Amino acid sequence: MTEAQEPRVILEAGNLLGESPVWDERHAALWWVDIHGHRLHRWRAATGHDVFALAEQTACIGLCEDGRLVCGGRFGFAILDPASGQRTVLEQPLAGATQLRFNDGRCDRGGRFWSGTVSESRTEGAAALYRLDPDGHVSRRLEGVTVSNGLAFSPDNRSMYFADSHRREMYVIDFDLASGALGERRRFVQFEADWGMPDGATVDAEGCVWVAGIG
């Protein structure tokens, strides 16, 4: 790597469990959440760091056209207005669950918000992947997961990448942008022990997959 590509710390945020970084190019702002800290963070080079308290544990966020955020909370989905603090609760598919919560999530380019769950007890296959449609409908799209992570989409919208951190596996899944349907799931990469576990991921303009290896 050249000197210009070396990773560097831009902010000591003090997160307990930082997750779901989302870049808002319209406002030159980086958003993310602290799951265990119940905080929403925003960093802008021009104005600095802002922190917003959250009413519940929140694991992932996505940008809405009107400036609000779609959120994957502990039990389900909500829309949050950071400016006013107003929170509109949507469907809660995990209501009443004690060992499951939502985890990593991302919007596709059709405006759907995808978020997977995690088994906090690490019960094999207890978690799943859910899809929130723009009309508010929620459906379970993939089962047999333990720790959902690594959601990302290819530039041509034909592939979804998805990881099960517990199994150290990352998958590539056939994806149809028009319908939001998922097709065949194939192993993309098996993480070696010294790579850590696959966590957050993204895909660059050339189609290369970048993955955070934790641990």
CYANA upper distance limits for C-alpha pairs under 8 A (distance plus 0.5 A):
  1 MET  CA      5 GLN  CA      6.33
  1 MET  CA      6 GLU  CA      7.01
  2 THR  CA      6 GLU  CA      7.16
 15 ASN  CA     34 ASP  CA      6.11
 15 ASN  CA     37 GLY  CA      7.39
 16 LEU  CA     34 ASP  CA      6.75
 16 LEU  CA     35 ILE  CA      7.80
 16 LEU  CA     36 HIS  CA      6.31
 16 LEU  CA     37 GLY  CA      6.36
 17 LEU  CA     34 ASP  CA      5.65
 17 LEU  CA     35 ILE  CA      5.94
 17 LEU  CA     36 HIS  CA      6.29
 17 LEU  CA     37 GLY  CA      7.74
 18 GLY  CA     32 TRP  CA      7.52
 18 GLY  CA     33 VAL  CA      6.22
 18 GLY  CA     34 ASP  CA      4.92
 18 GLY  CA     35 ILE  CA      6.89
 19 GLU  CA     32 TRP  CA      6.53
 19 GLU  CA     33 VAL  CA      5.91
 19 GLU  CA     34 ASP  CA      6.69
 19 GLU  CA     35 ILE  CA      7.38
 19 GLU  CA     59 ALA  CA      7.01
 19 GLU  CA     60 CYS  CA      7.18
 19 GLU  CA    104 ASP  CA      7.84
 19 GLU  CA    200 GLY  CA      8.37
 20 SER  CA     31 TRP  CA      8.39
 20 SER  CA     32 TRP  CA      5.77
 20 SER  CA     33 VAL  CA      6.83
 20 SER  CA     59 ALA  CA      7.57
 20 SER  CA     60 CYS  CA      5.56
 20 SER  CA     61 ILE  CA      6.88
 20 SER  CA    104 ASP  CA      6.93
 20 SER  CA    105 GLY  CA      7.53
 20 SER  CA    200 GLY  CA      7.95
 21 PRO  CA     30 LEU  CA      7.21
 21 PRO  CA     31 TRP  CA      6.10
 21 PRO  CA     32 TRP  CA      4.90
 21 PRO  CA     33 VAL  CA      7.94
 22 VAL  CA     30 LEU  CA      6.26
 22 VAL  CA     31 TRP  CA      5.63
 22 VAL  CA     32 TRP  CA      6.71
 22 VAL  CA     61 ILE  CA      7.96
 22 VAL  CA     62 GLY  CA      7.47
 22 VAL  CA     63 LEU  CA      8.39
 23 TRP  CA     28 ALA  CA      7.85
 23 TRP  CA     29 ALA  CA      6.48
 23 TRP  CA     30 LEU  CA      5.11
 23 TRP  CA     31 TRP  CA      6.83
 24 ASP  CA     28 ALA  CA      6.20
 24 ASP  CA     29 ALA  CA      5.61
 24 ASP  CA     30 LEU  CA      6.61
 24 ASP  CA     31 TRP  CA      7.96
 24 ASP  CA     63 LEU  CA      7.97
 25 GLU  CA     29 ALA  CA      7.17
 28 ALA  CA     44 ARG  CA      6.79
 28 ALA  CA     45 ALA  CA      8.31
 29 ALA  CA     42 ARG  CA      6.96
 29 ALA  CA     43 TRP  CA      6.16
 29 ALA  CA     44 ARG  CA      5.27
 29 ALA  CA     45 ALA  CA      8.25
 30 LEU  CA     42 ARG  CA      6.04
 30 LEU  CA     43 TRP  CA      5.66
 30 LEU  CA     44 ARG  CA      6.99
 31 TRP  CA     40 LEU  CA      7.86
 31 TRP  CA     41 HIS  CA      6.09
 31 TRP  CA     42 ARG  CA      5.04
 31 TRP  CA     43 TRP  CA      7.11
 32 TRP  CA     40 LEU  CA      6.57
 32 TRP  CA     41 HIS  CA      5.79
 32 TRP  CA     42 ARG  CA      7.18
 32 TRP  CA     60 CYS  CA      8.17
 32 TRP  CA     61 ILE  CA      7.82
 33 VAL  CA     38 HIS  CA      8.08
 33 VAL  CA     39 ARG  CA      6.30
 33 VAL  CA     40 LEU  CA      5.05
 33 VAL  CA     41 HIS  CA      6.34
 33 VAL  CA     58 THR  CA      7.38
 33 VAL  CA     59 ALA  CA      7.12
 33 VAL  CA     60 CYS  CA      7.29
 33 VAL  CA     61 ILE  CA      8.18
 34 ASP  CA     38 HIS  CA      6.36
 34 ASP  CA     39 ARG  CA      5.66
 34 ASP  CA     40 LEU  CA      6.90
 34 ASP  CA     41 HIS  CA      8.13
 34 ASP  CA     58 THR  CA      8.02
 34 ASP  CA     59 ALA  CA      8.00
 35 ILE  CA     39 ARG  CA      7.54
 35 ILE  CA     57 GLN  CA      6.04
 35 ILE  CA     58 THR  CA      5.83
 35 ILE  CA     59 ALA  CA      5.76
 36 HIS  CA     57 GLN  CA      6.97
 37 GLY  CA     57 GLN  CA      8.22
 38 HIS  CA     53 ALA  CA      6.76
 38 HIS  CA     54 LEU  CA      5.61
 38 HIS  CA     55 ALA  CA      7.59
 38 HIS  CA     56 GLU  CA      6.65
 38 HIS  CA     57 GLN  CA      5.69
 38 HIS  CA     58 THR  CA      7.06
 39 ARG  CA     51 VAL  CA      7.09
 39 ARG  CA     52 PHE  CA      6.15
 39 ARG  CA     53 ALA  CA      5.29
 39 ARG  CA     54 LEU  CA      5.81
 39 ARG  CA     58 THR  CA      8.46
 40 LEU  CA     51 VAL  CA      6.22
 40 LEU  CA     52 PHE  CA      5.44
 40 LEU  CA     53 ALA  CA      6.82
 40 LEU  CA     54 LEU  CA      7.10
 41 HIS  CA     49 HIS  CA      7.75
 41 HIS  CA     50 ASP  CA      6.35
 41 HIS  CA     51 VAL  CA      5.16
 41 HIS  CA     52 PHE  CA      6.85
 42 ARG  CA     49 HIS  CA      6.28
 42 ARG  CA     50 ASP  CA      5.64
 42 ARG  CA     51 VAL  CA      6.93
 43 TRP  CA     47 THR  CA      8.18
 43 TRP  CA     48 GLY  CA      6.01
 43 TRP  CA     49 HIS  CA      4.97
 43 TRP  CA     50 ASP  CA      6.85
 44 ARG  CA     48 GLY  CA      5.55
 44 ARG  CA     49 HIS  CA      7.01
 52 PHE  CA     82 PRO  CA      7.75
 54 LEU  CA     58 THR  CA      7.96
 56 GLU  CA     73 GLY  CA      7.30
 56 GLU  CA     74 ARG  CA      7.69
 57 GLN  CA     73 GLY  CA      6.27
 57 GLN  CA     74 ARG  CA      6.03
 58 THR  CA     71 CYS  CA      7.29
 58 THR  CA     72 GLY  CA      6.42
 58 THR  CA     73 GLY  CA      4.67
 58 THR  CA     74 ARG  CA      6.55
 58 THR  CA    102 PHE  CA      8.47
 59 ALA  CA     71 CYS  CA      7.99
 59 ALA  CA     72 GLY  CA      6.20
 59 ALA  CA     73 GLY  CA      6.32
 59 ALA  CA     74 ARG  CA      7.65
 59 ALA  CA    102 PHE  CA      6.75
 59 ALA  CA    103 ASN  CA      5.45
 59 ALA  CA    104 ASP  CA      6.78
 59 ALA  CA    105 GLY  CA      8.29
 60 CYS  CA     71 CYS  CA      6.19
 60 CYS  CA     72 GLY  CA      5.62
 60 CYS  CA     73 GLY  CA      7.83
 60 CYS  CA    103 ASN  CA      6.92
 60 CYS  CA    104 ASP  CA      6.04
 60 CYS  CA    105 GLY  CA      5.75
 60 CYS  CA    106 ARG  CA      7.96
 60 CYS  CA    115 SER  CA      8.12
 61 ILE  CA     69 LEU  CA      6.72
 61 ILE  CA     70 VAL  CA      5.98
 61 ILE  CA     71 CYS  CA      4.96
 61 ILE  CA     72 GLY  CA      6.83
 61 ILE  CA    105 GLY  CA      7.28
 61 ILE  CA    106 ARG  CA      7.58
 62 GLY  CA     69 LEU  CA      6.04
 62 GLY  CA     70 VAL  CA      5.60
 62 GLY  CA     71 CYS  CA      7.07
 62 GLY  CA    105 GLY  CA      8.32
 62 GLY  CA    106 ARG  CA      6.65
 62 GLY  CA    107 CYS  CA      6.55
 62 GLY  CA    113 PHE  CA      7.73
 63 LEU  CA     67 GLY  CA      7.33
 63 LEU  CA     68 ARG  CA      7.01
 63 LEU  CA     69 LEU  CA      5.43
 63 LEU  CA     70 VAL  CA      6.87
 63 LEU  CA    107 CYS  CA      8.46
 64 CYS  CA     68 ARG  CA      5.76
 64 CYS  CA     69 LEU  CA      5.97
 64 CYS  CA     70 VAL  CA      7.11
 67 GLY  CA     81 ASP  CA      8.01
 68 ARG  CA     79 ILE  CA      7.32
 68 ARG  CA     80 LEU  CA      6.19
 68 ARG  CA     81 ASP  CA      5.21
 68 ARG  CA     82 PRO  CA      7.23
 69 LEU  CA     79 ILE  CA      6.17
 69 LEU  CA     80 LEU  CA      5.63
 69 LEU  CA     81 ASP  CA      6.94
 69 LEU  CA     82 PRO  CA      8.11
 70 VAL  CA     77 PHE  CA      7.77
 70 VAL  CA     78 ALA  CA      6.42
 70 VAL  CA     79 ILE  CA      5.08
 70 VAL  CA     80 LEU  CA      6.82
 70 VAL  CA    113 PHE  CA      8.28
 71 CYS  CA     77 PHE  CA      6.08
 71 CYS  CA     78 ALA  CA      5.70
 71 CYS  CA     79 ILE  CA      6.51
 71 CYS  CA     80 LEU  CA      7.55
 72 GLY  CA     76 GLY  CA      6.25
 72 GLY  CA     77 PHE  CA      5.24
 72 GLY  CA     78 ALA  CA      7.19
 72 GLY  CA    102 PHE  CA      6.64
 72 GLY  CA    103 ASN  CA      7.77
 72 GLY  CA    105 GLY  CA      7.67
 72 GLY  CA    115 SER  CA      7.23
 73 GLY  CA     77 PHE  CA      6.23
 73 GLY  CA     78 ALA  CA      7.63
 73 GLY  CA    101 ARG  CA      8.10
 73 GLY  CA    102 PHE  CA      6.64
 74 ARG  CA     94 LEU  CA      8.25
 74 ARG  CA    100 LEU  CA      8.46
 74 ARG  CA    101 ARG  CA      5.21
 74 ARG  CA    102 PHE  CA      5.80
 75 PHE  CA     92 GLN  CA      5.84
 75 PHE  CA     93 PRO  CA      6.88
 75 PHE  CA     94 LEU  CA      4.96
 75 PHE  CA     95 ALA  CA      5.83
 75 PHE  CA     96 GLY  CA      8.35
 75 PHE  CA     97 ALA  CA      7.99
 75 PHE  CA    101 ARG  CA      6.39
 75 PHE  CA    102 PHE  CA      7.05
 76 GLY  CA     90 LEU  CA      7.69
 76 GLY  CA     91 GLU  CA      6.47
 76 GLY  CA     92 GLN  CA      4.40
 76 GLY  CA     93 PRO  CA      6.16
 76 GLY  CA     94 LEU  CA      6.66
 76 GLY  CA     95 ALA  CA      7.97
 76 GLY  CA    102 PHE  CA      7.48
 77 PHE  CA     89 VAL  CA      6.96
 77 PHE  CA     90 LEU  CA      5.67
 77 PHE  CA     91 GLU  CA      6.34
 77 PHE  CA     92 GLN  CA      6.63
 77 PHE  CA    132 LEU  CA      8.46
 78 ALA  CA     87 ARG  CA      7.14
 78 ALA  CA     88 THR  CA      5.94
 78 ALA  CA     89 VAL  CA      4.87
 78 ALA  CA     90 LEU  CA      5.42
 78 ALA  CA     91 GLU  CA      8.19
 79 ILE  CA     87 ARG  CA      6.19
 79 ILE  CA     88 THR  CA      5.53
 79 ILE  CA     89 VAL  CA      7.04
 79 ILE  CA     90 LEU  CA      7.88
 80 LEU  CA     85 GLY  CA      7.23
 80 LEU  CA     86 GLN  CA      6.43
 80 LEU  CA     87 ARG  CA      5.06
 80 LEU  CA     88 THR  CA      6.94
 81 ASP  CA     85 GLY  CA      5.90
 81 ASP  CA     86 GLN  CA      5.82
 81 ASP  CA     87 ARG  CA      6.97
 82 PRO  CA     86 GLN  CA      7.85
 90 LEU  CA    136 GLY  CA      7.46
 91 GLU  CA    136 GLY  CA      7.97
 91 GLU  CA    137 HIS  CA      8.10
 91 GLU  CA    138 VAL  CA      7.29
 93 PRO  CA    138 VAL  CA      8.47
 94 LEU  CA    100 LEU  CA      7.73
 94 LEU  CA    101 ARG  CA      7.66
 97 ALA  CA    101 ARG  CA      8.26
 99 GLN  CA    119 SER  CA      6.35
 99 GLN  CA    120 GLU  CA      5.74
 99 GLN  CA    121 SER  CA      6.60
100 LEU  CA    117 THR  CA      7.07
100 LEU  CA    118 VAL  CA      6.18
100 LEU  CA    119 SER  CA      5.34
100 LEU  CA    120 GLU  CA      6.41
100 LEU  CA    127 ALA  CA      7.62
101 ARG  CA    117 THR  CA      5.92
101 ARG  CA    118 VAL  CA      6.14
101 ARG  CA    119 SER  CA      7.52
101 ARG  CA    120 GLU  CA      8.00
102 PHE  CA    115 SER  CA      7.22
102 PHE  CA    116 GLY  CA      6.33
102 PHE  CA    117 THR  CA      4.60
102 PHE  CA    118 VAL  CA      6.65
103 ASN  CA    115 SER  CA      7.06
103 ASN  CA    116 GLY  CA      6.16
103 ASN  CA    117 THR  CA      5.70
103 ASN  CA    118 VAL  CA      6.65
103 ASN  CA    148 SER  CA      7.06
103 ASN  CA    149 ASN  CA      7.53
104 ASP  CA    115 SER  CA      6.25
104 ASP  CA    116 GLY  CA      6.51
104 ASP  CA    117 THR  CA      8.12
104 ASP  CA    148 SER  CA      7.07
104 ASP  CA    149 ASN  CA      5.65
104 ASP  CA    150 GLY  CA      7.50
104 ASP  CA    151 LEU  CA      7.48
104 ASP  CA    200 GLY  CA      7.73
105 GLY  CA    113 PHE  CA      7.57
105 GLY  CA    114 TRP  CA      5.81
105 GLY  CA    115 SER  CA      4.47
105 GLY  CA    116 GLY  CA      7.00
105 GLY  CA    149 ASN  CA      8.19
105 GLY  CA    151 LEU  CA      6.84
106 ARG  CA    113 PHE  CA      6.21
106 ARG  CA    114 TRP  CA      5.89
106 ARG  CA    115 SER  CA      7.07
106 ARG  CA    151 LEU  CA      6.90
106 ARG  CA    152 ALA  CA      7.63
107 CYS  CA    111 GLY  CA      6.60
107 CYS  CA    112 ARG  CA      5.95
107 CYS  CA    113 PHE  CA      4.75
107 CYS  CA    114 TRP  CA      6.51
108 ASP  CA    112 ARG  CA      6.02
108 ASP  CA    113 PHE  CA      6.95
108 ASP  CA    114 TRP  CA      8.00
108 ASP  CA    153 PHE  CA      7.53
108 ASP  CA    177 LEU  CA      8.41
109 ARG  CA    157 ASN  CA      8.23
109 ARG  CA    177 LEU  CA      7.90
110 GLY  CA    177 LEU  CA      6.83
110 GLY  CA    178 ALA  CA      7.70
110 GLY  CA    180 GLY  CA      8.34
111 GLY  CA    133 ASP  CA      7.83
111 GLY  CA    134 PRO  CA      6.79
112 ARG  CA    131 ARG  CA      7.26
112 ARG  CA    132 LEU  CA      6.25
112 ARG  CA    133 ASP  CA      5.31
112 ARG  CA    134 PRO  CA      6.37
112 ARG  CA    180 GLY  CA      8.30
113 PHE  CA    131 ARG  CA      6.33
113 PHE  CA    132 LEU  CA      5.51
113 PHE  CA    133 ASP  CA      7.07
113 PHE  CA    134 PRO  CA      8.48
114 TRP  CA    129 LEU  CA      7.72
114 TRP  CA    130 TYR  CA      6.25
114 TRP  CA    131 ARG  CA      5.01
114 TRP  CA    132 LEU  CA      6.66
115 SER  CA    129 LEU  CA      6.38
115 SER  CA    130 TYR  CA      5.90
115 SER  CA    131 ARG  CA      7.02
116 GLY  CA    127 ALA  CA      7.87
116 GLY  CA    128 ALA  CA      6.13
116 GLY  CA    129 LEU  CA      4.52
116 GLY  CA    130 TYR  CA      6.31
116 GLY  CA    147 VAL  CA      8.43
116 GLY  CA    148 SER  CA      5.45
116 GLY  CA    149 ASN  CA      7.42
117 THR  CA    127 ALA  CA      5.69
117 THR  CA    128 ALA  CA      6.02
117 THR  CA    129 LEU  CA      6.84
117 THR  CA    146 THR  CA      8.33
117 THR  CA    147 VAL  CA      7.10
117 THR  CA    148 SER  CA      6.05
118 VAL  CA    122 ARG  CA      8.22
118 VAL  CA    126 ALA  CA      8.38
118 VAL  CA    127 ALA  CA      5.90
118 VAL  CA    128 ALA  CA      8.18
118 VAL  CA    145 VAL  CA      8.31
118 VAL  CA    146 THR  CA      6.29
118 VAL  CA    147 VAL  CA      4.83
118 VAL  CA    148 SER  CA      6.18
119 SER  CA    123 THR  CA      6.41
119 SER  CA    124 GLU  CA      8.42
119 SER  CA    126 ALA  CA      6.62
119 SER  CA    127 ALA  CA      6.21
119 SER  CA    146 THR  CA      6.08
119 SER  CA    147 VAL  CA      6.66
122 ARG  CA    146 THR  CA      6.65
122 ARG  CA    147 VAL  CA      7.99
122 ARG  CA    166 HIS  CA      8.13
123 THR  CA    146 THR  CA      7.00
124 GLU  CA    144 GLY  CA      8.00
124 GLU  CA    145 VAL  CA      7.53
124 GLU  CA    146 THR  CA      5.82
125 GLY  CA    143 GLU  CA      7.60
125 GLY  CA    144 GLY  CA      4.35
125 GLY  CA    145 VAL  CA      4.89
125 GLY  CA    146 THR  CA      5.39
126 ALA  CA    143 GLU  CA      8.26
126 ALA  CA    144 GLY  CA      6.63
126 ALA  CA    145 VAL  CA      6.61
126 ALA  CA    146 THR  CA      6.25
127 ALA  CA    143 GLU  CA      7.04
127 ALA  CA    144 GLY  CA      6.76
127 ALA  CA    145 VAL  CA      5.21
127 ALA  CA    146 THR  CA      5.54
127 ALA  CA    147 VAL  CA      7.25
127 ALA  CA    148 SER  CA      7.79
128 ALA  CA    140 ARG  CA      7.43
128 ALA  CA    141 ARG  CA      8.02
128 ALA  CA    142 LEU  CA      6.00
128 ALA  CA    143 GLU  CA      4.93
128 ALA  CA    144 GLY  CA      6.79
128 ALA  CA    145 VAL  CA      5.87
128 ALA  CA    146 THR  CA      8.11
128 ALA  CA    148 SER  CA      7.73
129 LEU  CA    140 ARG  CA      6.43
129 LEU  CA    141 ARG  CA      6.14
129 LEU  CA    142 LEU  CA      5.42
129 LEU  CA    143 GLU  CA      7.00
129 LEU  CA    145 VAL  CA      8.35
129 LEU  CA    148 SER  CA      7.71
130 TYR  CA    138 VAL  CA      7.34
130 TYR  CA    139 SER  CA      6.12
130 TYR  CA    140 ARG  CA      4.87
130 TYR  CA    141 ARG  CA      6.01
130 TYR  CA    142 LEU  CA      7.64
131 ARG  CA    138 VAL  CA      6.08
131 ARG  CA    139 SER  CA      5.91
131 ARG  CA    140 ARG  CA      6.89
131 ARG  CA    141 ARG  CA      7.19
132 LEU  CA    136 GLY  CA      6.64
132 LEU  CA    137 HIS  CA      6.29
132 LEU  CA    138 VAL  CA      5.05
132 LEU  CA    139 SER  CA      7.30
133 ASP  CA    137 HIS  CA      5.83
133 ASP  CA    138 VAL  CA      6.88
141 ARG  CA    182 LEU  CA      8.05
145 VAL  CA    164 ASP  CA      6.88
146 THR  CA    164 ASP  CA      6.86
146 THR  CA    165 SER  CA      8.21
146 THR  CA    166 HIS  CA      6.72
146 THR  CA    167 ARG  CA      8.33
147 VAL  CA    163 ALA  CA      8.38
147 VAL  CA    164 ASP  CA      5.61
147 VAL  CA    165 SER  CA      5.90
147 VAL  CA    166 HIS  CA      6.11
148 SER  CA    162 PHE  CA      7.95
148 SER  CA    163 ALA  CA      6.52
148 SER  CA    164 ASP  CA      5.58
148 SER  CA    165 SER  CA      7.18
149 ASN  CA    162 PHE  CA      6.72
149 ASN  CA    163 ALA  CA      5.39
149 ASN  CA    164 ASP  CA      6.50
149 ASN  CA    165 SER  CA      6.98
149 ASN  CA    198 PRO  CA      7.79
149 ASN  CA    199 ASP  CA      5.73
149 ASN  CA    200 GLY  CA      6.46
149 ASN  CA    201 ALA  CA      8.38
150 GLY  CA    161 TYR  CA      7.17
150 GLY  CA    162 PHE  CA      5.45
150 GLY  CA    163 ALA  CA      5.41
150 GLY  CA    164 ASP  CA      8.40
150 GLY  CA    170 MET  CA      8.09
150 GLY  CA    198 PRO  CA      7.26
150 GLY  CA    199 ASP  CA      5.69
150 GLY  CA    200 GLY  CA      4.87
150 GLY  CA    201 ALA  CA      4.99
150 GLY  CA    202 THR  CA      7.94
150 GLY  CA    211 VAL  CA      7.60
151 LEU  CA    160 MET  CA      7.55
151 LEU  CA    161 TYR  CA      5.99
151 LEU  CA    162 PHE  CA      5.25
151 LEU  CA    163 ALA  CA      7.54
151 LEU  CA    200 GLY  CA      7.54
151 LEU  CA    201 ALA  CA      6.68
151 LEU  CA    202 THR  CA      7.80
152 ALA  CA    160 MET  CA      6.27
152 ALA  CA    161 TYR  CA      5.55
152 ALA  CA    162 PHE  CA      7.32
152 ALA  CA    201 ALA  CA      6.63
152 ALA  CA    202 THR  CA      5.64
152 ALA  CA    203 VAL  CA      6.82
153 PHE  CA    157 ASN  CA      6.65
153 PHE  CA    158 ARG  CA      8.23
153 PHE  CA    159 SER  CA      6.33
153 PHE  CA    160 MET  CA      5.08
153 PHE  CA    161 TYR  CA      6.58
153 PHE  CA    202 THR  CA      7.95
153 PHE  CA    203 VAL  CA      7.09
154 SER  CA    158 ARG  CA      6.92
154 SER  CA    159 SER  CA      5.85
154 SER  CA    160 MET  CA      6.97
154 SER  CA    161 TYR  CA      8.34
154 SER  CA    203 VAL  CA      6.73
154 SER  CA    207 GLY  CA      6.42
155 PRO  CA    203 VAL  CA      8.00
155 PRO  CA    204 ASP  CA      8.23
155 PRO  CA    205 ALA  CA      6.92
155 PRO  CA    206 GLU  CA      8.13
155 PRO  CA    207 GLY  CA      6.55
157 ASN  CA    175 PHE  CA      7.29
157 ASN  CA    176 ASP  CA      7.58
157 ASN  CA    177 LEU  CA      6.50
158 ARG  CA    174 ASP  CA      6.51
158 ARG  CA    175 PHE  CA      5.31
158 ARG  CA    176 ASP  CA      6.46
158 ARG  CA    177 LEU  CA      7.59
159 SER  CA    172 VAL  CA      6.84
159 SER  CA    173 ILE  CA      6.03
159 SER  CA    174 ASP  CA      5.35
159 SER  CA    175 PHE  CA      5.38
159 SER  CA    176 ASP  CA      8.42
160 MET  CA    172 VAL  CA      6.17
160 MET  CA    173 ILE  CA      5.55
160 MET  CA    174 ASP  CA      6.93
160 MET  CA    175 PHE  CA      6.42
161 TYR  CA    170 MET  CA      7.58
161 TYR  CA    171 TYR  CA      6.16
161 TYR  CA    172 VAL  CA      5.11
161 TYR  CA    173 ILE  CA      6.78
162 PHE  CA    170 MET  CA      6.21
162 PHE  CA    171 TYR  CA      5.72
162 PHE  CA    172 VAL  CA      6.95
162 PHE  CA    173 ILE  CA      8.15
163 ALA  CA    168 ARG  CA      8.08
163 ALA  CA    169 GLU  CA      6.26
163 ALA  CA    170 MET  CA      4.61
163 ALA  CA    171 TYR  CA      6.45
163 ALA  CA    198 PRO  CA      6.83
163 ALA  CA    199 ASP  CA      7.51
164 ASP  CA    168 ARG  CA      6.70
164 ASP  CA    169 GLU  CA      6.02
164 ASP  CA    170 MET  CA      6.84
164 ASP  CA    198 PRO  CA      7.84
165 SER  CA    169 GLU  CA      6.94
165 SER  CA    170 MET  CA      8.41
165 SER  CA    197 MET  CA      5.81
165 SER  CA    198 PRO  CA      5.73
165 SER  CA    199 ASP  CA      6.71
166 HIS  CA    197 MET  CA      7.79
168 ARG  CA    190 GLN  CA      6.54
168 ARG  CA    191 PHE  CA      5.66
168 ARG  CA    192 GLU  CA      8.15
168 ARG  CA    196 GLY  CA      8.37
168 ARG  CA    197 MET  CA      5.71
168 ARG  CA    198 PRO  CA      6.59
169 GLU  CA    187 ARG  CA      7.52
169 GLU  CA    188 PHE  CA      8.11
169 GLU  CA    189 VAL  CA      6.56
169 GLU  CA    190 GLN  CA      5.23
169 GLU  CA    191 PHE  CA      6.58
169 GLU  CA    198 PRO  CA      7.58
170 MET  CA    187 ARG  CA      6.62
170 MET  CA    188 PHE  CA      5.90
170 MET  CA    189 VAL  CA      5.80
170 MET  CA    190 GLN  CA      6.96
170 MET  CA    191 PHE  CA      8.34
170 MET  CA    198 PRO  CA      7.46
171 TYR  CA    185 ARG  CA      6.92
171 TYR  CA    186 ARG  CA      5.92
171 TYR  CA    187 ARG  CA      4.89
171 TYR  CA    188 PHE  CA      5.04
171 TYR  CA    189 VAL  CA      7.34
172 VAL  CA    185 ARG  CA      6.37
172 VAL  CA    186 ARG  CA      5.94
172 VAL  CA    187 ARG  CA      6.82
172 VAL  CA    188 PHE  CA      5.99
173 ILE  CA    182 LEU  CA      7.08
173 ILE  CA    183 GLY  CA      6.61
173 ILE  CA    184 GLU  CA      6.07
173 ILE  CA    185 ARG  CA      4.83
173 ILE  CA    186 ARG  CA      6.79
174 ASP  CA    182 LEU  CA      6.23
174 ASP  CA    183 GLY  CA      5.11
174 ASP  CA    184 GLU  CA      6.04
174 ASP  CA    185 ARG  CA      7.25
175 PHE  CA    180 GLY  CA      7.29
175 PHE  CA    181 ALA  CA      6.51
175 PHE  CA    182 LEU  CA      5.38
175 PHE  CA    183 GLY  CA      6.62
176 ASP  CA    180 GLY  CA      5.83
176 ASP  CA    181 ALA  CA      5.84
176 ASP  CA    182 LEU  CA      7.10
177 LEU  CA    181 ALA  CA      7.92
191 PHE  CA    195 TRP  CA      6.51
191 PHE  CA    196 GLY  CA      7.60
191 PHE  CA    197 MET  CA      7.13
191 PHE  CA    198 PRO  CA      7.63
192 GLU  CA    196 GLY  CA      7.69
193 ALA  CA    197 MET  CA      8.34
195 TRP  CA    213 GLY  CA      6.52
195 TRP  CA    214 ILE  CA      8.40
196 GLY  CA    213 GLY  CA      5.29
196 GLY  CA    214 ILE  CA      5.44
196 GLY  CA    215 GLY  CA      5.39
197 MET  CA    212 ALA  CA      8.47
197 MET  CA    213 GLY  CA      5.49
197 MET  CA    214 ILE  CA      5.64
197 MET  CA    215 GLY  CA      7.05
198 PRO  CA    211 VAL  CA      6.82
198 PRO  CA    212 ALA  CA      6.50
198 PRO  CA    213 GLY  CA      5.35
198 PRO  CA    214 ILE  CA      7.11
199 ASP  CA    211 VAL  CA      7.05
199 ASP  CA    212 ALA  CA      5.81
199 ASP  CA    213 GLY  CA      6.47
199 ASP  CA    214 ILE  CA      7.03
200 GLY  CA    211 VAL  CA      6.38
200 GLY  CA    212 ALA  CA      5.91
201 ALA  CA    209 VAL  CA      7.48
201 ALA  CA    210 TRP  CA      5.96
201 ALA  CA    211 VAL  CA      4.81
201 ALA  CA    212 ALA  CA      6.76
202 THR  CA    209 VAL  CA      6.37
202 THR  CA    210 TRP  CA      5.85
202 THR  CA    211 VAL  CA      7.22
203 VAL  CA    207 GLY  CA      6.17
203 VAL  CA    208 CYS  CA      5.98
203 VAL  CA    209 VAL  CA      5.00
203 VAL  CA    210 TRP  CA      6.53
204 ASP  CA    208 CYS  CA      5.99
204 ASP  CA    209 VAL  CA      7.14
204 ASP  CA    210 TRP  CA      8.12
